[in-house]
Amino acid sequence: MAAPSFNGRITSKTKRARPQGQGDLPRLGLHPEIPGTCTTPLCGAAADGQDETALPAGWIRTGVYGSIDPDRVWCSGLCATWGIARAELRVPAVPRA
């Protein structure tokens, strides 16, 4: 025999309260720019000539081995993901043996 409310209607549609201590967590929005069009200064700049200690906390340095694209610094994870994909497209094709 099935549980009493297995196929029954849902009687309560209220949202559950958040667990204690999580009510004050900020909701972070999405990055405001479309990948590849970020207007943050130095986002996507070549990392070779950068003084990385002067960059704000949280910046990301990426590089793909074998790519003709140099290592770069990015302002956010979204921009860095776009940059990695771009660098992967610039890896020269190597014939398989």
MARLO-223116 format. One record per residue: x, y, z of N, C-alpha, C, O, CB in turn; residue number from 1. Coordinates in pm, 1 decimal. Glycine has a CB too. Layout:
MARLO-223116
+----------+----------+----------+----------+----------+----------+----------+----------+----------+----------+----------+----------+----------+----------+----------+--------+
!      n_u !      n_v !      n_w !     ca_u !     ca_v !     ca_w !      c_u !      c_v !      c_w !      o_u !      o_v !      o_w !     cb_u !     cb_v !     cb_w ! lummar !
+----------+----------+----------+----------+----------+----------+----------+----------+----------+----------+----------+----------+----------+----------+----------+--------+
!        X !        Y !        Z !        X !        Y !        Z !        X !        Y !        Z !        X !        Y !        Z !        X !        Y !        Z !    NUM !
...
+----------+----------+----------+----------+----------+----------+----------+----------+----------+----------+----------+----------+----------+----------+----------+--------+
***
This chain:
MARLO-223116
+----------+----------+----------+----------+----------+----------+----------+----------+----------+----------+----------+----------+----------+----------+----------+--------+
!      n_u !      n_v !      n_w !     ca_u !     ca_v !     ca_w !      c_u !      c_v !      c_w !      o_u !      o_v !      o_w !     cb_u !     cb_v !     cb_w ! lummar !
+----------+----------+----------+----------+----------+----------+----------+----------+----------+----------+----------+----------+----------+----------+----------+--------+
!     83.9 !   -117.4 !      0.0 !      0.0 !      0.0 !      0.0 !     88.6 !    124.0 !      0.0 !    190.2 !    128.4 !     69.4 !    -95.5 !     -0.4 !    121.2 !      1 !
!     51.0 !    221.5 !    -75.7 !    128.7 !    344.5 !    -88.9 !    114.7 !    430.3 !     36.4 !     20.4 !    415.0 !    114.0 !     84.0 !    423.5 !   -213.1 !      2 !
!    209.3 !    519.6 !     54.1 !    204.6 !    613.6 !    166.4 !     77.6 !    698.4 !    155.6 !     28.3 !    720.5 !     45.0 !    332.1 !    704.6 !    168.9 !      3 !
!     24.1 !    745.9 !    267.9 !   -102.5 !    818.7 !    265.0 !   -106.2 !    936.1 !    167.3 !   -210.1 !    959.5 !    105.5 !   -133.0 !    868.6 !    401.3 !      4 !
!      1.5 !   1009.5 !    151.4 !     -2.3 !   1126.8 !     64.0 !     84.4 !   1110.0 !    -60.5 !    123.7 !   1208.2 !   -123.5 !     42.3 !   1249.5 !    140.5 !      5 !
!    113.5 !    985.9 !    -95.1 !    202.1 !    962.5 !   -209.1 !    144.9 !   1020.3 !   -338.0 !    217.0 !   1087.5 !   -411.7 !    227.3 !    813.3 !   -226.2 !      6 !
!     21.2 !    996.8 !   -366.1 !    -42.2 !   1048.9 !   -486.5 !   -139.6 !   1161.9 !   -456.4 !   -212.9 !   1207.0 !   -544.4 !   -114.1 !    937.9 !   -559.0 !      7 !
!   -139.7 !   1207.1 !   -332.0 !   -233.0 !   1311.8 !   -292.9 !   -186.1 !   1449.5 !   -335.2 !    -76.7 !   1465.8 !   -389.3 !   -254.2 !   1309.1 !   -144.3 !      8 !
!   -269.0 !   1546.6 !   -310.2 !   -237.4 !   1684.7 !   -345.7 !   -144.7 !   1744.8 !   -241.5 !   -147.9 !   1706.6 !   -124.6 !   -365.8 !   1768.9 !   -358.7 !      9 !
!    -63.4 !   1837.7 !   -284.3 !     24.7 !   1909.3 !   -192.8 !    -60.7 !   2012.7 !   -119.9 !   -126.7 !   2095.4 !   -183.0 !    145.6 !   1977.0 !   -269.0 !     10 !
!    -58.8 !   2007.6 !     12.4 !   -143.8 !   2098.4 !     88.3 !    -72.0 !   2226.6 !    127.4 !   -137.1 !   2328.2 !    151.9 !   -194.8 !   2029.5 !    211.7 !     11 !
!     59.5 !   2224.1 !    133.6 !    133.7 !   2342.9 !    175.8 !    225.5 !   2388.8 !     63.8 !    304.4 !   2309.8 !     11.9 !    214.9 !   2314.7 !    304.0 !     12 !
!    216.1 !   2514.7 !     26.4 !    302.0 !   2568.7 !    -78.4 !    393.4 !   2677.3 !    -24.0 !    447.3 !   2757.0 !   -100.8 !    217.9 !   2623.9 !   -192.9 !     13 !
!    411.3 !   2681.4 !    104.7 !    499.9 !   2782.4 !    163.0 !    644.3 !   2739.0 !    148.6 !    675.4 !   2619.9 !    149.2 !    465.9 !   2806.7 !    311.4 !     14 !
!    731.1 !   2836.2 !    135.8 !    873.6 !   2807.2 !    126.3 !    927.6 !   2774.4 !    264.3 !    880.4 !   2826.2 !    365.5 !    950.5 !   2926.0 !     64.4 !     15 !
!   1025.4 !   2689.2 !    266.4 !   1090.1 !   2656.2 !    392.5 !   1178.1 !   2771.7 !    437.1 !   1235.1 !   2843.8 !    355.3 !   1172.7 !   2527.3 !    379.4 !     16 !
!   1187.8 !   2787.7 !    566.2 !   1276.8 !   2890.2 !    620.5 !   1421.4 !   2846.6 !    599.5 !   1452.0 !   2727.4 !    601.2 !   1247.8 !   2915.4 !    771.7 !     17 !
!   1508.6 !   2942.8 !    579.9 !   1650.6 !   2911.4 !    565.5 !   1706.1 !   2861.0 !    697.8 !   1660.0 !   2903.1 !    803.9 !   1729.7 !   3034.9 !    517.4 !     18 !
!   1804.4 !   2771.4 !    693.2 !   1867.7 !   2726.4 !    816.7 !   1931.1 !   2843.2 !    891.6 !   1965.2 !   2945.3 !    831.8 !   1973.0 !   2619.5 !    786.7 !     19 !
!   1946.3 !   2827.4 !   1020.3 !   2002.9 !   2933.5 !   1103.1 !   2141.2 !   2974.1 !   1051.9 !   2221.4 !   2888.8 !   1014.0 !   2011.7 !   2888.2 !   1249.9 !     20 !
!   2167.8 !   3101.8 !   1051.1 !   2298.9 !   3152.8 !   1011.5 !   2312.6 !   3179.0 !    862.0 !   2412.4 !   3237.8 !    820.5 !   2404.3 !   3056.6 !   1053.8 !     21 !
!   2217.3 !   3138.1 !    780.1 !   2228.9 !   3159.4 !    636.0 !   2138.6 !   3271.1 !    586.2 !   2135.9 !   3299.7 !    466.5 !   2196.7 !   3031.8 !    562.3 !     22 !
!   2066.3 !   3333.0 !    674.3 !   1974.6 !   3437.4 !    632.5 !   2042.8 !   3564.9 !    588.3 !   1982.7 !   3645.3 !    517.1 !   1881.4 !   3468.1 !    742.3 !     23 !
!   2167.9 !   3585.3 !    629.0 !   2238.2 !   3708.9 !    598.0 !   2335.2 !   3697.2 !    481.4 !   2408.8 !   3791.9 !    453.7 !   2311.7 !   3755.3 !    718.2 !     24 !
!   2337.4 !   3583.4 !    412.3 !   2430.3 !   3567.2 !    301.5 !   2388.5 !   3655.5 !    185.0 !   2270.6 !   3659.0 !    150.0 !   2437.8 !   3420.1 !    257.6 !     25 !
!   2483.3 !   3727.2 !    124.0 !   2447.0 !   3812.9 !     10.9 !   2418.5 !   3729.3 !   -113.6 !   2475.9 !   3621.9 !   -131.8 !   2559.1 !   3914.4 !    -17.9 !     26 !
!   2332.7 !   3777.8 !   -195.8 !   2304.3 !   3715.0 !   -325.0 !   2388.9 !   3785.2 !   -429.7 !   2370.6 !   3904.0 !   -456.2 !   2151.2 !   3722.4 !   -361.1 !     27 !
!   2481.1 !   3711.7 !   -488.6 !   2569.2 !   3770.2 !   -588.5 !   2503.4 !   3760.9 !   -725.3 !   2449.9 !   3656.4 !   -762.3 !   2707.0 !   3699.9 !   -588.9 !     28 !
!   2507.5 !   3868.3 !   -798.6 !   2449.7 !   3869.8 !   -932.1 !   2546.9 !   3815.7 !  -1034.7 !   2662.4 !   3787.0 !  -1003.5 !   2407.3 !   4010.0 !   -969.8 !     29 !
!   2500.2 !   3802.3 !  -1155.2 !   2586.1 !   3758.6 !  -1264.2 !   2679.2 !   3871.8 !  -1305.6 !   2652.5 !   3988.9 !  -1278.8 !   2502.1 !   3711.1 !  -1384.0 !     30 !
!   2786.9 !   3835.8 !  -1370.3 !   2880.3 !   3935.1 !  -1421.8 !   2804.0 !   4021.4 !  -1521.7 !   2732.8 !   3967.6 !  -1606.4 !   3006.5 !   3867.5 !  -1488.1 !     31 !
!   2816.9 !   4153.1 !  -1514.2 !   2734.4 !   4239.8 !  -1598.0 !   2770.2 !   4240.6 !  -1746.6 !   2691.8 !   4288.8 !  -1828.3 !   2742.9 !   4377.6 !  -1546.7 !     32 !
!   2883.3 !   4189.7 !  -1781.5 !   2928.3 !   4196.1 !  -1920.3 !   2914.0 !   4061.4 !  -1989.9 !   2917.1 !   3956.8 !  -1924.9 !   3073.1 !   4242.7 !  -1926.7 !     33 !
!   2898.8 !   4063.9 !  -2119.2 !   2899.7 !   3943.3 !  -2200.7 !   3045.9 !   3902.8 !  -2218.1 !   3130.0 !   3989.7 !  -2241.1 !   2828.1 !   3965.9 !  -2340.1 !     34 !
!   3079.1 !   3773.3 !  -2207.8 !   3218.7 !   3732.0 !  -2224.1 !   3278.6 !   3785.7 !  -2353.6 !   3218.7 !   3777.1 !  -2460.8 !   3229.3 !   3579.9 !  -2221.5 !     35 !
!   3397.2 !   3840.6 !  -2340.3 !   3465.9 !   3896.3 !  -2456.5 !   3443.7 !   4044.4 !  -2475.5 !   3509.6 !   4106.2 !  -2559.0 !   3423.0 !   3825.2 !  -2578.8 !     36 !
!   3351.2 !   4103.6 !  -2399.2 !   3324.5 !   4246.7 !  -2412.3 !   3344.2 !   4320.2 !  -2280.3 !   3297.7 !   4433.3 !  -2266.2 !   3183.0 !   4269.2 !  -2463.3 !     37 !
!   3410.9 !   4260.0 !  -2184.5 !   3430.4 !   4320.7 !  -2052.6 !   3504.9 !   4454.4 !  -2066.5 !   3600.4 !   4465.6 !  -2143.4 !   3508.9 !   4224.2 !  -1959.0 !     38 !
!   3460.6 !   4552.9 !  -1992.7 !   3522.0 !   4685.4 !  -1999.8 !   3609.9 !   4715.8 !  -1879.3 !   3656.5 !   4828.7 !  -1863.5 !   3415.0 !   4791.0 !  -2012.2 !     39 !
!   3633.1 !   4615.2 !  -1793.2 !   3719.3 !   4635.5 !  -1676.8 !   3862.4 !   4658.9 !  -1725.2 !   3913.1 !   4581.0 !  -1805.9 !   3712.6 !   4513.0 !  -1579.3 !     40 !
!   3929.0 !   4765.9 !  -1677.1 !   4067.3 !   4790.1 !  -1719.9 !   4157.5 !   4671.3 !  -1688.3 !   4148.6 !   4613.7 !  -1579.9 !   4122.4 !   4915.9 !  -1653.0 !     41 !
!   4242.3 !   4635.2 !  -1780.5 !   4340.5 !   4527.1 !  -1773.3 !   4281.0 !   4387.0 !  -1781.8 !   4356.4 !   4289.7 !  -1781.9 !   4417.1 !   4539.1 !  -1646.9 !     42 !
!   4150.1 !   4373.2 !  -1789.0 !   4090.8 !   4240.4 !  -1803.2 !   4125.7 !   4186.3 !  -1941.6 !   4091.9 !   4247.3 !  -2043.1 !   3935.7 !   4245.0 !  -1782.1 !     43 !
!   4193.2 !   4072.0 !  -1945.1 !   4235.7 !   4012.0 !  -2070.8 !   4372.5 !   4057.5 !  -2117.7 !   4416.2 !   4019.9 !  -2226.5 !   4136.3 !   4041.9 !  -2175.9 !     44 !
!   4440.6 !   4137.8 !  -2037.4 !   4573.3 !   4185.8 !  -2075.7 !   4675.6 !   4073.0 !  -2062.0 !   4660.8 !   3984.3 !  -1977.9 !   4614.7 !   4307.5 !  -1989.0 !     45 !
!   4778.7 !   4077.7 !  -2145.3 !   4885.0 !   3977.8 !  -2137.6 !   4949.7 !   3983.7 !  -2000.2 !   4979.4 !   4092.0 !  -1949.6 !   4990.6 !   4000.0 !  -2249.0 !     46 !
!   4971.5 !   3867.5 !  -1939.8 !   5021.5 !   3860.9 !  -1802.8 !   5172.6 !   3874.7 !  -1794.2 !   5225.9 !   3896.9 !  -1685.6 !   4979.5 !   3731.5 !  -1739.5 !     47 !
!   5242.6 !   3862.0 !  -1906.1 !   5388.2 !   3864.2 !  -1902.0 !   5444.0 !   3995.6 !  -1850.2 !   5542.5 !   3995.2 !  -1776.5 !   5443.3 !   3836.9 !  -2038.4 !     48 !
!   5383.8 !   4107.8 !  -1886.8 !   5435.2 !   4237.1 !  -1844.3 !   5363.8 !   4294.5 !  -1724.0 !   5389.4 !   4409.1 !  -1686.9 !   5426.5 !   4333.3 !  -1956.2 !     49 !
!   5274.2 !   4218.0 !  -1661.2 !   5194.9 !   4268.7 !  -1549.7 !   5264.8 !   4246.2 !  -1416.0 !   5326.5 !   4142.2 !  -1393.4 !   5058.0 !   4202.5 !  -1548.4 !     50 !
!   5254.0 !   4345.3 !  -1328.0 !   5295.6 !   4327.0 !  -1189.8 !   5173.5 !   4269.5 !  -1117.6 !   5080.9 !   4343.1 !  -1083.5 !   5346.6 !   4463.6 !  -1123.3 !     51 !
!   5173.6 !   4139.1 !  -1094.7 !   5054.9 !   4073.0 !  -1041.2 !   5024.0 !   4113.4 !   -898.0 !   4911.8 !   4092.4 !   -851.7 !   5071.9 !   3924.3 !  -1048.4 !     52 !
!   5119.8 !   4170.5 !   -826.7 !   5092.2 !   4216.2 !   -690.2 !   5009.7 !   4344.2 !   -692.5 !   4947.7 !   4378.8 !   -592.0 !   5223.5 !   4239.0 !   -612.7 !     53 !
!   5007.7 !   4415.0 !   -804.9 !   4931.4 !   4539.4 !   -814.5 !   4785.9 !   4515.5 !   -855.1 !   4704.5 !   4607.7 !   -850.0 !   4997.3 !   4632.9 !   -914.0 !     54 !
!   4752.9 !   4393.3 !   -895.0 !   4615.8 !   4363.2 !   -935.3 !   4527.4 !   4347.1 !   -811.9 !   4576.0 !   4305.2 !   -706.9 !   4611.1 !   4235.5 !  -1022.4 !     55 !
!   4398.5 !   4379.6 !   -822.7 !   4307.2 !   4359.7 !   -709.5 !   4294.3 !   4211.4 !   -673.4 !   4316.4 !   4124.2 !   -757.4 !   4168.6 !   4418.0 !   -742.0 !     56 !
!   4258.9 !   4184.5 !   -550.0 !   4240.8 !   4046.1 !   -504.7 !   4130.9 !   3979.0 !   -586.1 !   4030.7 !   4042.1 !   -619.8 !   4206.6 !   4041.3 !   -353.5 !     57 !
!   4149.5 !   3852.1 !   -617.3 !   4048.1 !   3776.4 !   -689.5 !   4070.4 !   3767.7 !   -839.0 !   3997.2 !   3696.1 !   -907.4 !   3916.2 !   3835.9 !   -664.7 !     58 !
!   4168.4 !   3837.6 !   -891.6 !   4195.9 !   3829.4 !  -1035.2 !   4256.8 !   3693.3 !  -1065.5 !   4319.6 !   3631.8 !   -979.3 !   4291.0 !   3944.4 !  -1081.5 !     59 !
!   4237.8 !   3646.6 !  -1188.4 !   4276.2 !   3512.0 !  -1227.9 !   4375.0 !   3519.1 !  -1343.4 !   4355.2 !   3593.4 !  -1439.5 !   4152.5 !   3428.6 !  -1266.8 !     60 !
!   4482.7 !   3439.7 !  -1332.3 !   4579.3 !   3430.0 !  -1442.4 !   4557.9 !   3295.6 !  -1510.0 !   4553.0 !   3191.9 !  -1443.9 !   4728.3 !   3445.4 !  -1391.5 !     61 !
!   4545.2 !   3298.1 !  -1641.3 !   4522.7 !   3174.5 !  -1715.7 !   4625.3 !   3159.3 !  -1826.8 !   4682.3 !   3256.8 !  -1875.7 !   4381.0 !   3171.5 !  -1773.7 !     62 !
!   4646.7 !   3036.6 !  -1864.4 !   4734.1 !   3005.5 !  -1976.4 !   4708.2 !   2862.9 !  -2021.1 !   4677.6 !   2776.7 !  -1938.7 !   4882.8 !   3025.3 !  -1938.5 !     63 !
!   4719.9 !   2837.3 !  -2149.2 !   4700.8 !   2703.4 !  -2204.4 !   4832.9 !   2662.5 !  -2268.4 !   4883.3 !   2731.1 !  -2357.3 !   4581.8 !   2699.2 !  -2308.9 !     64 !
!   4889.1 !   2549.7 !  -2222.5 !   5015.3 !   2502.8 !  -2278.4 !   5000.8 !   2474.5 !  -2426.6 !   4904.5 !   2410.9 !  -2469.5 !   5063.5 !   2377.7 !  -2205.2 !     65 !
!   5096.1 !   2521.7 !  -2504.1 !   5095.5 !   2498.2 !  -2647.9 !   5017.6 !   2600.4 !  -2728.0 !   5020.8 !   2597.7 !  -2851.1 !   5040.7 !   2364.5 !  -2675.1 !     66 !
!   4947.3 !   2690.9 !  -2660.6 !   4868.8 !   2791.1 !  -2731.7 !   4958.7 !   2904.5 !  -2779.3 !   5058.7 !   2936.7 !  -2715.3 !   4756.5 !   2845.8 !  -2642.1 !     67 !
!   4922.1 !   2964.7 !  -2892.5 !   4997.1 !   3081.1 !  -2938.8 !   4950.3 !   3207.3 !  -2866.3 !   5011.7 !   3313.2 !  -2878.8 !   4981.6 !   3098.1 !  -3091.1 !     68 !
!   4841.0 !   3195.2 !  -2790.3 !   4788.9 !   3306.3 !  -2710.7 !   4869.1 !   3313.0 !  -2580.1 !   4884.2 !   3210.1 !  -2514.4 !   4634.5 !   3288.9 !  -2682.1 !     69 !
!   4921.1 !   3429.8 !  -2539.8 !   4999.5 !   3437.5 !  -2416.3 !   4912.5 !   3422.2 !  -2291.6 !   4790.0 !   3431.8 !  -2299.1 !   5074.5 !   3569.7 !  -2410.6 !     70 !
!   4977.1 !   3398.1 !  -2175.8 !   4904.4 !   3396.5 !  -2049.0 !   4840.5 !   3532.8 !  -2029.1 !   4898.2 !   3635.3 !  -2065.2 !   4998.6 !   3360.8 !  -1929.6 !     71 !
!   4721.0 !   3533.3 !  -1971.4 !   4647.6 !   3657.9 !  -1952.0 !   4590.5 !   3664.7 !  -1811.5 !   4578.7 !   3563.1 !  -1743.1 !   4535.5 !   3671.2 !  -2055.4 !     72 !
!   4554.4 !   3787.9 !  -1768.2 !   4488.7 !   3808.4 !  -1639.4 !   4343.8 !   3850.6 !  -1665.2 !   4314.5 !   3923.0 !  -1760.3 !   4564.5 !   3915.8 !  -1553.5 !     73 !
!   4253.0 !   3803.1 !  -1577.0 !   4109.8 !   3824.6 !  -1594.9 !   4049.0 !   3872.7 !  -1464.7 !   4096.1 !   3838.0 !  -1356.3 !   4040.0 !   3695.9 !  -1643.0 !     74 !
!   3943.2 !   3953.3 !  -1475.9 !   3879.5 !   4011.9 !  -1358.0 !   3783.2 !   3916.9 !  -1287.8 !   3754.9 !   3935.7 !  -1169.5 !   3806.1 !   4136.6 !  -1397.0 !     75 !
!   3732.2 !   3815.6 !  -1357.3 !   3633.3 !   3726.2 !  -1296.7 !   3645.7 !   3587.5 !  -1357.4 !   3715.0 !   3567.2 !  -1457.1 !   3489.8 !   3781.0 !  -1316.1 !     76 !
!   3577.5 !   3492.9 !  -1295.2 !   3577.9 !   3356.5 !  -1346.2 !   3511.9 !   3344.9 !  -1481.7 !   3554.4 !   3264.8 !  -1565.0 !   3509.5 !   3265.5 !  -1249.3 !     77 !
!   3407.8 !   3424.5 !  -1504.9 !   3339.6 !   3422.3 !  -1634.0 !   3433.6 !   3468.2 !  -1745.2 !   3441.2 !   3405.4 !  -1850.8 !   3214.1 !   3511.1 !  -1630.1 !     78 !
!   3504.5 !   3577.1 !  -1721.2 !   3600.1 !   3626.1 !  -1821.6 !   3713.9 !   3526.5 !  -1840.9 !   3758.7 !   3504.5 !  -1953.4 !   3656.6 !   3763.8 !  -1780.3 !     79 !
!   3761.5 !   3465.6 !  -1730.7 !   3871.1 !   3368.6 !  -1740.1 !   3828.9 !   3245.5 !  -1818.5 !   3908.0 !   3192.2 !  -1896.3 !   3918.6 !   3327.5 !  -1600.5 !     80 !
!   3706.4 !   3199.6 !  -1799.7 !   3656.3 !   3083.8 !  -1874.0 !   3651.9 !   3113.7 !  -2023.1 !   3688.8 !   3029.9 !  -2105.4 !   3516.6 !   3043.4 !  -1823.8 !     81 !
!   3606.7 !   3233.2 !  -2057.0 !   3604.4 !   3273.6 !  -2197.2 !   3747.4 !   3278.7 !  -2252.6 !   3772.2 !   3236.7 !  -2365.6 !   3534.6 !   3411.3 !  -2213.1 !     82 !
!   3840.3 !   3330.3 !  -2172.6 !   3979.2 !   3340.5 !  -2217.6 !   4045.3 !   3205.0 !  -2237.7 !   4123.1 !   3186.5 !  -2331.2 !   4059.2 !   3420.8 !  -2118.8 !     83 !
!   4014.0 !   3109.5 !  -2149.0 !   4070.1 !   2975.2 !  -2164.8 !   4016.9 !   2911.6 !  -2292.9 !   4092.7 !   2850.5 !  -2368.3 !   4036.3 !   2886.7 !  -2042.1 !     84 !
!   3887.3 !   2925.7 !  -2317.3 !   3829.5 !   2869.7 !  -2440.0 !   3893.6 !   2932.7 !  -2563.1 !   3921.2 !   2864.0 !  -2661.5 !   3676.8 !   2891.2 !  -2442.8 !     85 !
!   3916.6 !   3061.3 !  -2557.3 !   3979.7 !   3131.7 !  -2669.7 !   4121.9 !   3081.4 !  -2692.2 !   4163.9 !   3061.0 !  -2806.1 !   3980.8 !   3283.7 !  -2644.5 !     86 !
!   4196.4 !   3061.4 !  -2582.0 !   4334.8 !   3013.2 !  -2594.1 !   4338.8 !   2869.7 !  -2645.5 !   4429.6 !   2832.7 !  -2720.1 !   4406.9 !   3022.3 !  -2458.6 !     87 !
!   4240.2 !   2788.4 !  -2605.6 !   4236.4 !   2650.6 !  -2654.5 !   4213.0 !   2644.6 !  -2805.1 !   4260.4 !   2552.8 !  -2872.0 !   4127.8 !   2572.0 !  -2582.2 !     88 !
!   4140.4 !   2741.6 !  -2858.0 !   4118.3 !   2744.4 !  -3002.5 !   4244.4 !   2782.7 !  -3078.5 !   4253.3 !   2761.2 !  -3199.3 !   4006.6 !   2841.4 !  -3036.5 !     89 !
!   4340.5 !   2838.5 !  -3009.1 !   4463.9 !   2885.0 !  -3073.4 !   4581.7 !   2790.4 !  -3051.4 !   4697.3 !   2830.7 !  -3064.0 !   4499.8 !   3022.5 !  -3021.8 !     90 !
!   4552.2 !   2665.3 !  -3018.8 !   4657.4 !   2565.2 !  -3009.8 !   4677.7 !   2508.8 !  -3149.6 !   4582.4 !   2461.9 !  -3211.9 !   4621.6 !   2452.0 !  -2906.4 !     91 !
!   4801.0 !   2513.0 !  -3199.6 !   4824.1 !   2461.5 !  -3335.5 !   4790.3 !   2312.6 !  -3344.9 !   4816.2 !   2236.0 !  -3252.1 !   4970.6 !   2484.7 !  -3377.4 !     92 !
!   4733.5 !   2273.8 !  -3455.5 !   4698.4 !   2132.9 !  -3476.5 !   4825.6 !   2051.1 !  -3493.3 !   4917.2 !   2089.8 !  -3565.8 !   4605.9 !   2116.1 !  -3600.6 !     93 !
!   4829.4 !   1939.4 !  -3426.0 !   4944.1 !   1847.9 !  -3435.0 !   4892.5 !   1717.2 !  -3494.7 !   4798.8 !   1657.6 !  -3441.6 !   5012.2 !   1823.9 !  -3292.9 !     94 !
!   4953.0 !   1672.4 !  -3604.6 !   4905.3 !   1547.1 !  -3663.5 !   4928.7 !   1429.2 !  -3568.2 !   5032.7 !   1419.9 !  -3503.0 !   4975.5 !   1521.1 !  -3798.4 !     95 !
!   4830.1 !   1340.3 !  -3561.9 !   4843.3 !   1223.2 !  -3476.1 !   4928.7 !   1117.6 !  -3545.2 !   4927.8 !   1104.7 !  -3667.7 !   4704.6 !   1165.8 !  -3440.0 !     96 !
!   5001.7 !   1043.1 !  -3464.7 !   5089.9 !    939.6 !  -3520.2 !   5016.0 !    812.2 !  -3547.9 !   5075.5 !    715.2 !  -3594.8 !   5204.5 !    911.4 !  -3426.7 !     97 !
+----------+----------+----------+----------+----------+----------+----------+----------+----------+----------+----------+----------+----------+----------+----------+--------+
***
